[in-house]
Amino acid sequence: MRRFARLALKVLTAGGTVFIAACYGVKWERTEGGVVDSGTRLGIPGIEVGCLDGAETIAVVTTDEGGYFHVTATCTELVVTDVDGAANGSYVGKTAPVTDGYMEIPLDPQP
């Protein structure tokens, strides 16, 4: 009886670890926010947002019609660049550190 109890305990212990790992899974990272005009606070479409992990660019997305973006990657910084020229206004690019939650990145118009 004692052997059975030890075997059962080993099976439950090993199975519990696998079950807990399966429930939590791999951490999913997502950086999201909006790129806005610094004066009007309106979203700017067509802005390229590059996700940096250290010095390496690991993902690039473009803002939608409302200036919204989301990157499914772990970013340390975002490089924001106006790539559509004057189509949606001309803006000065910038680099912004990634923060928790929704990020609002204001851009200044080109002088």
N, CA, C and O atoms as CSV, one atom per row, in Angstrom:
chain,resi,resn,atom,element,x,y,z
A,1,MET,N,N,0.819,-1.189,0.000
A,1,MET,CA,C,0.000,0.000,0.000
A,1,MET,C,C,0.867,1.258,0.000
A,1,MET,O,O,0.555,2.247,-0.663
A,2,ARG,N,N,1.946,1.197,0.748
A,2,ARG,CA,C,2.843,2.337,0.828
A,2,ARG,C,C,3.489,2.613,-0.542
A,2,ARG,O,O,3.673,3.770,-0.920
A,3,ARG,N,N,3.825,1.561,-1.269
A,3,ARG,CA,C,4.408,1.715,-2.608
A,3,ARG,C,C,3.433,2.406,-3.546
A,3,ARG,O,O,3.816,3.285,-4.318
A,4,PHE,N,N,2.182,2.007,-3.475
A,4,PHE,CA,C,1.154,2.619,-4.320
A,4,PHE,C,C,1.000,4.106,-3.994
A,4,PHE,O,O,0.868,4.927,-4.901
A,5,ALA,N,N,1.016,4.448,-2.728
A,5,ALA,CA,C,0.883,5.846,-2.306
A,5,ALA,C,C,2.051,6.679,-2.837
A,5,ALA,O,O,1.837,7.795,-3.311
A,6,ARG,N,N,3.262,6.169,-2.769
A,6,ARG,CA,C,4.436,6.891,-3.278
A,6,ARG,C,C,4.359,7.063,-4.792
A,6,ARG,O,O,4.667,8.134,-5.316
A,7,LEU,N,N,3.949,6.010,-5.492
A,7,LEU,CA,C,3.814,6.077,-6.937
A,7,LEU,C,C,2.754,7.107,-7.321
A,7,LEU,O,O,2.959,7.906,-8.235
A,8,ALA,N,N,1.649,7.085,-6.637
A,8,ALA,CA,C,0.572,8.044,-6.915
A,8,ALA,C,C,1.047,9.475,-6.665
A,8,ALA,O,O,0.729,10.373,-7.445
A,9,LEU,N,N,1.796,9.696,-5.603
A,9,LEU,CA,C,2.317,11.021,-5.295
A,9,LEU,C,C,3.282,11.503,-6.380
A,9,LEU,O,O,3.251,12.672,-6.762
A,10,LYS,N,N,4.129,10.614,-6.873
A,10,LYS,CA,C,5.066,10.974,-7.945
A,10,LYS,C,C,4.326,11.352,-9.223
A,10,LYS,O,O,4.673,12.330,-9.886
A,11,VAL,N,N,3.312,10.576,-9.559
A,11,VAL,CA,C,2.535,10.852,-10.774
A,11,VAL,C,C,1.819,12.197,-10.650
A,11,VAL,O,O,1.830,12.991,-11.590
A,12,LEU,N,N,1.203,12.457,-9.509
A,12,LEU,CA,C,0.504,13.728,-9.304
A,12,LEU,C,C,1.459,14.915,-9.322
A,12,LEU,O,O,1.134,15.964,-9.877
A,13,THR,N,N,2.615,14.759,-8.727
A,13,THR,CA,C,3.600,15.840,-8.701
A,13,THR,C,C,4.097,16.152,-10.109
A,13,THR,O,O,4.143,17.320,-10.497
A,14,ALA,N,N,4.463,15.152,-10.864
A,14,ALA,CA,C,4.950,15.361,-12.235
A,14,ALA,C,C,3.838,15.908,-13.115
A,14,ALA,O,O,4.071,16.830,-13.898
A,15,GLY,N,N,2.647,15.365,-13.004
A,15,GLY,CA,C,1.515,15.812,-13.817
A,15,GLY,C,C,1.093,17.232,-13.473
A,15,GLY,O,O,0.692,17.992,-14.355
A,16,GLY,N,N,1.181,17.596,-12.201
A,16,GLY,CA,C,0.811,18.945,-11.779
A,16,GLY,C,C,1.687,20.006,-12.402
A,16,GLY,O,O,1.197,21.062,-12.802
A,17,THR,N,N,2.976,19.740,-12.488
A,17,THR,CA,C,3.917,20.683,-13.092
A,17,THR,C,C,3.588,20.895,-14.569
A,17,THR,O,O,3.574,22.031,-15.042
A,18,VAL,N,N,3.328,19.828,-15.289
A,18,VAL,CA,C,2.980,19.932,-16.707
A,18,VAL,C,C,1.656,20.681,-16.869
A,18,VAL,O,O,1.522,21.506,-17.772
A,19,PHE,N,N,0.691,20.405,-16.014
A,19,PHE,CA,C,-0.612,21.063,-16.090
A,19,PHE,C,C,-0.483,22.564,-15.852
A,19,PHE,O,O,-1.081,23.358,-16.578
A,20,ILE,N,N,0.283,22.957,-14.854
A,20,ILE,CA,C,0.461,24.388,-14.558
A,20,ILE,C,C,1.150,25.091,-15.720
A,20,ILE,O,O,0.741,26.187,-16.105
A,21,ALA,N,N,2.181,24.484,-16.282
A,21,ALA,CA,C,2.883,25.084,-17.424
A,21,ALA,C,C,1.956,25.224,-18.622
A,21,ALA,O,O,2.025,26.218,-19.345
A,22,ALA,N,N,1.095,24.247,-18.840
A,22,ALA,CA,C,0.165,24.304,-19.971
A,22,ALA,C,C,-0.861,25.410,-19.778
A,22,ALA,O,O,-1.273,26.040,-20.753
A,23,CYS,N,N,-1.276,25.658,-18.563
A,23,CYS,CA,C,-2.278,26.705,-18.301
A,23,CYS,C,C,-1.714,28.102,-18.513
A,23,CYS,O,O,-2.394,28.964,-19.069
A,24,TYR,N,N,-0.493,28.334,-18.082
A,24,TYR,CA,C,0.086,29.668,-18.200
A,24,TYR,C,C,0.659,29.925,-19.576
A,24,TYR,O,O,0.515,31.029,-20.100
A,25,GLY,N,N,1.295,28.955,-20.168
A,25,GLY,CA,C,1.829,29.093,-21.512
A,25,GLY,C,C,2.960,30.105,-21.588
A,25,GLY,O,O,3.556,30.471,-20.575
A,26,VAL,N,N,3.246,30.550,-22.811
A,26,VAL,CA,C,4.309,31.500,-23.067
A,26,VAL,C,C,3.734,32.904,-22.949
A,26,VAL,O,O,2.621,33.161,-23.409
A,27,LYS,N,N,4.480,33.809,-22.341
A,27,LYS,CA,C,4.026,35.192,-22.198
A,27,LYS,C,C,3.913,35.827,-23.579
A,27,LYS,O,O,4.842,35.750,-24.383
A,28,TRP,N,N,2.770,36.455,-23.850
A,28,TRP,CA,C,2.511,37.090,-25.132
A,28,TRP,C,C,2.653,38.580,-24.952
A,28,TRP,O,O,1.956,39.170,-24.128
A,29,GLU,N,N,3.520,39.190,-25.687
A,29,GLU,CA,C,3.757,40.616,-25.569
A,29,GLU,C,C,3.101,41.354,-26.721
A,29,GLU,O,O,3.073,40.882,-27.858
A,30,ARG,N,N,2.580,42.516,-26.400
A,30,ARG,CA,C,1.926,43.360,-27.400
A,30,ARG,C,C,2.142,44.806,-26.994
A,30,ARG,O,O,1.921,45.172,-25.839
A,31,THR,N,N,2.566,45.616,-27.925
A,31,THR,CA,C,2.704,47.049,-27.708
A,31,THR,C,C,1.686,47.721,-28.603
A,31,THR,O,O,1.633,47.460,-29.805
A,32,GLU,N,N,0.869,48.596,-28.007
A,32,GLU,CA,C,-0.154,49.266,-28.811
A,32,GLU,C,C,-0.294,50.713,-28.393
A,32,GLU,O,O,0.075,51.108,-27.287
A,33,GLY,N,N,-0.839,51.489,-29.310
A,33,GLY,CA,C,-1.031,52.898,-29.013
A,33,GLY,C,C,-1.479,53.662,-30.228
A,33,GLY,O,O,-1.989,53.094,-31.194
A,34,GLY,N,N,-1.279,54.964,-30.164
A,34,GLY,CA,C,-1.665,55.840,-31.255
A,34,GLY,C,C,-0.605,56.893,-31.485
A,34,GLY,O,O,0.047,57.350,-30.546
A,35,VAL,N,N,-0.436,57.274,-32.731
A,35,VAL,CA,C,0.455,58.368,-33.091
A,35,VAL,C,C,-0.449,59.553,-33.408
A,35,VAL,O,O,-1.315,59.467,-34.279
A,36,VAL,N,N,-0.241,60.663,-32.692
A,36,VAL,CA,C,-1.123,61.823,-32.804
A,36,VAL,C,C,-0.344,63.083,-33.133
A,36,VAL,O,O,0.854,63.178,-32.867
A,37,ASP,N,N,-1.042,64.051,-33.717
A,37,ASP,CA,C,-0.497,65.381,-33.954
A,37,ASP,C,C,-0.357,66.065,-32.599
A,37,ASP,O,O,-1.307,66.079,-31.816
A,38,SER,N,N,0.813,66.631,-32.313
A,38,SER,CA,C,1.053,67.229,-30.993
A,38,SER,C,C,0.157,68.430,-30.708
A,38,SER,O,O,-0.096,68.740,-29.544
A,39,GLY,N,N,-0.322,69.102,-31.729
A,39,GLY,CA,C,-1.183,70.266,-31.525
A,39,GLY,C,C,-2.654,69.913,-31.421
A,39,GLY,O,O,-3.336,70.342,-30.491
A,40,THR,N,N,-3.146,69.132,-32.373
A,40,THR,CA,C,-4.577,68.814,-32.425
A,40,THR,C,C,-4.951,67.565,-31.640
A,40,THR,O,O,-6.120,67.374,-31.304
A,41,ARG,N,N,-3.973,66.711,-31.343
A,41,ARG,CA,C,-4.166,65.410,-30.671
A,41,ARG,C,C,-4.996,64.430,-31.508
A,41,ARG,O,O,-5.521,63.450,-30.980
A,42,LEU,N,N,-5.112,64.695,-32.812
A,42,LEU,CA,C,-5.799,63.776,-33.718
A,42,LEU,C,C,-4.823,62.725,-34.224
A,42,LEU,O,O,-3.638,63.008,-34.402
A,43,GLY,N,N,-5.318,61.512,-34.455
A,43,GLY,CA,C,-4.483,60.423,-34.945
A,43,GLY,C,C,-3.945,60.690,-36.339
A,43,GLY,O,O,-4.612,61.321,-37.159
A,44,ILE,N,N,-2.749,60.213,-36.603
A,44,ILE,CA,C,-2.093,60.410,-37.902
A,44,ILE,C,C,-1.964,59.062,-38.610
A,44,ILE,O,O,-1.253,58.180,-38.131
A,45,PRO,N,N,-2.651,58.893,-39.755
A,45,PRO,CA,C,-2.506,57.637,-40.514
A,45,PRO,C,C,-1.209,57.621,-41.320
A,45,PRO,O,O,-0.625,58.669,-41.597
A,46,GLY,N,N,-0.768,56.423,-41.691
A,46,GLY,CA,C,0.377,56.271,-42.588
A,46,GLY,C,C,1.734,56.503,-41.944
A,46,GLY,O,O,2.711,56.760,-42.647
A,47,ILE,N,N,1.814,56.418,-40.622
A,47,ILE,CA,C,3.091,56.591,-39.930
A,47,ILE,C,C,3.693,55.204,-39.674
A,47,ILE,O,O,3.001,54.299,-39.209
A,48,GLU,N,N,4.963,55.047,-39.976
A,48,GLU,CA,C,5.647,53.766,-39.758
A,48,GLU,C,C,6.147,53.700,-38.314
A,48,GLU,O,O,6.785,54.631,-37.823
A,49,VAL,N,N,5.847,52.588,-37.644
A,49,VAL,CA,C,6.275,52.367,-36.259
A,49,VAL,C,C,7.163,51.126,-36.249
A,49,VAL,O,O,6.707,50.016,-36.525
A,50,GLY,N,N,8.434,51.335,-35.929
A,50,GLY,CA,C,9.390,50.236,-35.865
A,50,GLY,C,C,9.614,49.821,-34.422
A,50,GLY,O,O,9.818,50.662,-33.546
A,51,CYS,N,N,9.574,48.521,-34.184
A,51,CYS,CA,C,9.760,47.952,-32.847
A,51,CYS,C,C,11.216,47.534,-32.698
A,51,CYS,O,O,11.706,46.694,-33.453
A,52,LEU,N,N,11.905,48.119,-31.727
A,52,LEU,CA,C,13.296,47.785,-31.478
A,52,LEU,C,C,13.420,46.915,-30.237
A,52,LEU,O,O,12.755,47.150,-29.228
A,53,ASP,N,N,14.275,45.915,-30.325
A,53,ASP,CA,C,14.667,45.122,-29.164
A,53,ASP,C,C,16.166,45.356,-29.034
A,53,ASP,O,O,16.965,44.703,-29.705
A,54,GLY,N,N,16.540,46.289,-28.169
A,54,GLY,CA,C,17.931,46.734,-28.121
A,54,GLY,C,C,18.197,47.580,-29.352
A,54,GLY,O,O,17.506,48.574,-29.577
A,55,ALA,N,N,19.180,47.207,-30.149
A,55,ALA,CA,C,19.508,47.956,-31.362
A,55,ALA,C,C,18.899,47.331,-32.620
A,55,ALA,O,O,19.037,47.884,-33.710
A,56,GLU,N,N,18.231,46.190,-32.480
A,56,GLU,CA,C,17.701,45.451,-33.626
A,56,GLU,C,C,16.221,45.758,-33.857
A,56,GLU,O,O,15.421,45.709,-32.923
A,57,THR,N,N,15.859,46.077,-35.109
A,57,THR,CA,C,14.453,46.249,-35.473
A,57,THR,C,C,13.860,44.865,-35.685
A,57,THR,O,O,14.322,44.112,-36.543
A,58,ILE,N,N,12.821,44.523,-34.894
A,58,ILE,CA,C,12.254,43.181,-34.984
A,58,ILE,C,C,10.870,43.157,-35.618
A,58,ILE,O,O,10.380,42.090,-35.986
A,59,ALA,N,N,10.232,44.321,-35.751
A,59,ALA,CA,C,8.917,44.391,-36.398
A,59,ALA,C,C,8.665,45.821,-36.841
A,59,ALA,O,O,9.151,46.769,-36.223
A,60,VAL,N,N,7.896,45.970,-37.922
A,60,VAL,CA,C,7.514,47.293,-38.420
A,60,VAL,C,C,6.038,47.227,-38.805
A,60,VAL,O,O,5.611,46.303,-39.497
A,61,VAL,N,N,5.259,48.215,-38.352
A,61,VAL,CA,C,3.850,48.321,-38.705
A,61,VAL,C,C,3.568,49.760,-39.129
A,61,VAL,O,O,4.385,50.654,-38.910
A,62,THR,N,N,2.401,49.970,-39.738
A,62,THR,CA,C,1.982,51.302,-40.157
A,62,THR,C,C,0.662,51.645,-39.464
A,62,THR,O,O,-0.217,50.793,-39.335
A,63,THR,N,N,0.529,52.889,-39.021
A,63,THR,CA,C,-0.696,53.299,-38.340
A,63,THR,C,C,-1.882,53.260,-39.303
A,63,THR,O,O,-1.740,53.492,-40.503
A,64,ASP,N,N,-3.067,52.956,-38.737
A,64,ASP,CA,C,-4.284,52.912,-39.545
A,64,ASP,C,C,-4.873,54.313,-39.711
A,64,ASP,O,O,-4.225,55.304,-39.373
A,65,GLU,N,N,-6.100,54.398,-40.230
A,65,GLU,CA,C,-6.714,55.695,-40.510
A,65,GLU,C,C,-6.865,56.578,-39.273
A,65,GLU,O,O,-6.894,57.803,-39.394
A,66,GLY,N,N,-6.959,55.989,-38.106
A,66,GLY,CA,C,-7.092,56.760,-36.871
A,66,GLY,C,C,-5.784,56.974,-36.139
A,66,GLY,O,O,-5.772,57.530,-35.040
A,67,GLY,N,N,-4.668,56.538,-36.738
A,67,GLY,CA,C,-3.358,56.698,-36.108
A,67,GLY,C,C,-3.010,55.574,-35.146
A,67,GLY,O,O,-1.988,55.641,-34.463
A,68,TYR,N,N,-3.849,54.537,-35.083
A,68,TYR,CA,C,-3.653,53.427,-34.149
A,68,TYR,C,C,-2.646,52.424,-34.707
A,68,TYR,O,O,-2.576,52.202,-35.916
A,69,PHE,N,N,-1.868,51.821,-33.805
A,69,PHE,CA,C,-0.944,50.747,-34.182
A,69,PHE,C,C,-0.926,49.693,-33.091
A,69,PHE,O,O,-1.243,49.977,-31.935
A,70,HIS,N,N,-0.556,48.480,-33.462
A,70,HIS,CA,C,-0.243,47.438,-32.478
A,70,HIS,C,C,0.831,46.531,-33.064
A,70,HIS,O,O,0.796,46.144,-34.232
A,71,VAL,N,N,1.788,46.211,-32.195
A,71,VAL,CA,C,2.918,45.377,-32.564
A,71,VAL,C,C,2.884,44.149,-31.660
A,71,VAL,O,O,2.870,44.276,-30.436
A,72,THR,N,N,2.872,42.974,-32.257
A,72,THR,CA,C,2.881,41.740,-31.478
A,72,THR,C,C,4.330,41.284,-31.342
A,72,THR,O,O,4.780,40.369,-32.032
A,73,ALA,N,N,5.042,41.937,-30.445
A,73,ALA,CA,C,6.449,41.630,-30.185
A,73,ALA,C,C,6.850,42.313,-28.884
A,73,ALA,O,O,6.143,43.188,-28.383
A,74,THR,N,N,7.974,41.908,-28.354
A,74,THR,CA,C,8.504,42.541,-27.157
A,74,THR,C,C,9.456,43.649,-27.592
A,74,THR,O,O,10.544,43.374,-28.097
A,75,CYS,N,N,9.050,44.888,-27.398
A,75,CYS,CA,C,9.829,46.049,-27.841
A,75,CYS,C,C,10.425,46.778,-26.637
A,75,CYS,O,O,9.824,46.822,-25.563
A,76,THR,N,N,11.614,47.348,-26.832
A,76,THR,CA,C,12.194,48.212,-25.812
A,76,THR,C,C,12.022,49.678,-26.195
A,76,THR,O,O,11.892,50.542,-25.328
A,77,GLU,N,N,12.021,49.953,-27.503
A,77,GLU,CA,C,11.815,51.309,-28.020
A,77,GLU,C,C,11.012,51.230,-29.307
A,77,GLU,O,O,10.979,50.200,-29.980
A,78,LEU,N,N,10.359,52.355,-29.636
A,78,LEU,CA,C,9.653,52.479,-30.909
A,78,LEU,C,C,10.274,53.625,-31.696
A,78,LEU,O,O,10.518,54.703,-31.155
A,79,VAL,N,N,10.526,53.380,-32.985
A,79,VAL,CA,C,11.007,54.418,-33.884
A,79,VAL,C,C,9.836,54.791,-34.776
A,79,VAL,O,O,9.316,53.956,-35.515
A,80,VAL,N,N,9.423,56.054,-34.702
A,80,VAL,CA,C,8.233,56.523,-35.410
A,80,VAL,C,C,8.684,57.445,-36.535
A,80,VAL,O,O,9.364,58.444,-36.300
A,81,THR,N,N,8.291,57.093,-37.779
A,81,THR,CA,C,8.760,57.815,-38.957
A,81,THR,C,C,7.603,58.106,-39.901
A,81,THR,O,O,6.775,57.234,-40.167
A,82,ASP,N,N,7.546,59.340,-40.408
A,82,ASP,CA,C,6.550,59.712,-41.412
A,82,ASP,C,C,7.071,59.267,-42.771
A,82,ASP,O,O,8.000,59.866,-43.315
A,83,VAL,N,N,6.465,58.205,-43.322
A,83,VAL,CA,C,6.957,57.656,-44.590
A,83,VAL,C,C,6.058,57.978,-45.781
A,83,VAL,O,O,6.417,57.677,-46.919
A,84,ASP,N,N,4.892,58.588,-45.537
A,84,ASP,CA,C,3.984,58.848,-46.657
A,84,ASP,C,C,4.098,60.270,-47.196
A,84,ASP,O,O,3.247,60.709,-47.968
A,85,GLY,N,N,5.132,60.983,-46.799
A,85,GLY,CA,C,5.337,62.344,-47.297
A,85,GLY,C,C,4.253,63.281,-46.817
A,85,GLY,O,O,3.862,63.244,-45.650
A,86,ALA,N,N,3.766,64.119,-47.712
A,86,ALA,CA,C,2.772,65.126,-47.344
A,86,ALA,C,C,1.340,64.596,-47.408
A,86,ALA,O,O,0.402,65.351,-47.154
A,87,ALA,N,N,1.151,63.327,-47.737
A,87,ALA,CA,C,-0.197,62.771,-47.905
A,87,ALA,C,C,-1.086,62.991,-46.681
A,87,ALA,O,O,-2.266,63.304,-46.837
A,88,ASN,N,N,-0.561,62.839,-45.487
A,88,ASN,CA,C,-1.328,63.048,-44.251
A,88,ASN,C,C,-0.683,64.114,-43.378
A,88,ASN,O,O,-0.852,64.114,-42.159
A,89,GLY,N,N,0.056,65.020,-44.005
A,89,GLY,CA,C,0.829,66.022,-43.283
A,89,GLY,C,C,2.251,65.511,-43.113
A,89,GLY,O,O,2.491,64.304,-43.117
A,90,SER,N,N,3.181,66.428,-42.965
A,90,SER,CA,C,4.592,66.057,-42.784
A,90,SER,C,C,4.959,66.237,-41.325
A,90,SER,O,O,4.729,67.295,-40.739
A,91,TYR,N,N,5.539,65.184,-40.737
A,91,TYR,CA,C,5.847,65.190,-39.310
A,91,TYR,C,C,7.296,64.807,-39.054
A,91,TYR,O,O,7.901,64.054,-39.817
A,92,VAL,N,N,7.841,65.343,-37.961
A,92,VAL,CA,C,9.193,65.023,-37.515
A,92,VAL,C,C,9.129,63.693,-36.767
A,92,VAL,O,O,8.328,63.531,-35.845
A,93,GLY,N,N,9.973,62.748,-37.167
A,93,GLY,CA,C,9.996,61.446,-36.511
A,93,GLY,C,C,10.620,61.522,-35.124
A,93,GLY,O,O,11.203,62.538,-34.744
A,94,LYS,N,N,10.487,60.432,-34.375
A,94,LYS,CA,C,11.080,60.377,-33.040
A,94,LYS,C,C,11.249,58.941,-32.596
A,94,LYS,O,O,10.704,58.019,-33.202
A,95,THR,N,N,12.013,58.764,-31.527
A,95,THR,CA,C,12.178,57.476,-30.862
A,95,THR,C,C,11.577,57.598,-29.477
A,95,THR,O,O,11.828,58.572,-28.767
A,96,ALA,N,N,10.772,56.597,-29.086
A,96,ALA,CA,C,10.102,56.640,-27.785
A,96,ALA,C,C,10.320,55.328,-27.043
A,96,ALA,O,O,10.198,54.258,-27.638
A,97,PRO,N,N,10.640,55.394,-25.746
A,97,PRO,CA,C,10.758,54.163,-24.967
A,97,PRO,C,C,9.380,53.535,-24.779
A,97,PRO,O,O,8.384,54.250,-24.667
A,98,VAL,N,N,9.318,52.229,-24.745
A,98,VAL,CA,C,8.046,51.525,-24.580
A,98,VAL,C,C,7.634,51.572,-23.110
A,98,VAL,O,O,8.449,51.346,-22.215
A,99,THR,N,N,6.359,51.868,-22.878
A,99,THR,CA,C,5.792,51.885,-21.535
A,99,THR,C,C,4.650,50.883,-21.475
A,99,THR,O,O,4.171,50.421,-22.511
A,100,ASP,N,N,4.218,50.549,-20.277
A,100,ASP,CA,C,3.083,49.645,-20.110
A,100,ASP,C,C,1.798,50.337,-20.524
A,100,ASP,O,O,1.666,51.554,-20.395
A,101,GLY,N,N,0.872,49.568,-21.012
A,101,GLY,CA,C,-0.434,50.107,-21.380
A,101,GLY,C,C,-0.428,50.762,-22.747
A,101,GLY,O,O,0.499,50.586,-23.536
A,102,TYR,N,N,-1.480,51.521,-23.011
A,102,TYR,CA,C,-1.671,52.200,-24.285
A,102,TYR,C,C,-0.704,53.376,-24.380
A,102,TYR,O,O,-0.654,54.218,-23.484
A,103,MET,N,N,0.060,53.430,-25.462
A,103,MET,CA,C,1.025,54.512,-25.658
A,103,MET,C,C,0.470,55.551,-26.625
A,103,MET,O,O,-0.019,55.201,-27.700
A,104,GLU,N,N,0.542,56.808,-26.255
A,104,GLU,CA,C,0.188,57.891,-27.179
A,104,GLU,C,C,1.475,58.615,-27.507
A,104,GLU,O,O,2.147,59.143,-26.621
A,105,ILE,N,N,1.819,58.636,-28.792
A,105,ILE,CA,C,3.073,59.242,-29.230
A,105,ILE,C,C,2.751,60.492,-30.057
A,105,ILE,O,O,2.287,60.381,-31.192
A,106,PRO,N,N,2.997,61.683,-29.490
A,106,PRO,CA,C,2.733,62.917,-30.232
A,106,PRO,C,C,3.892,63.269,-31.172
A,106,PRO,O,O,5.059,63.182,-30.789
A,107,LEU,N,N,3.564,63.660,-32.386
A,107,LEU,CA,C,4.569,64.104,-33.354
A,107,LEU,C,C,4.344,65.574,-33.682
A,107,LEU,O,O,3.209,66.040,-33.787
A,108,ASP,N,N,5.443,66.287,-33.841
A,108,ASP,CA,C,5.390,67.689,-34.230
A,108,ASP,C,C,5.377,67.792,-35.756
A,108,ASP,O,O,6.059,67.021,-36.432
A,109,PRO,N,N,4.601,68.746,-36.308
A,109,PRO,CA,C,4.633,68.967,-37.755
A,109,PRO,C,C,6.019,69.452,-38.199
A,109,PRO,O,O,6.735,70.102,-37.437
A,110,GLN,N,N,6.383,69.126,-39.444
A,110,GLN,CA,C,7.644,69.621,-40.010
A,110,GLN,C,C,7.569,71.154,-40.050
A,110,GLN,O,O,6.524,71.715,-40.376
A,111,PRO,N,N,8.683,71.832,-39.716
A,111,PRO,CA,C,8.684,73.312,-39.782
A,111,PRO,C,C,8.633,73.797,-41.214
A,111,PRO,O,O,8.627,75.003,-41.458
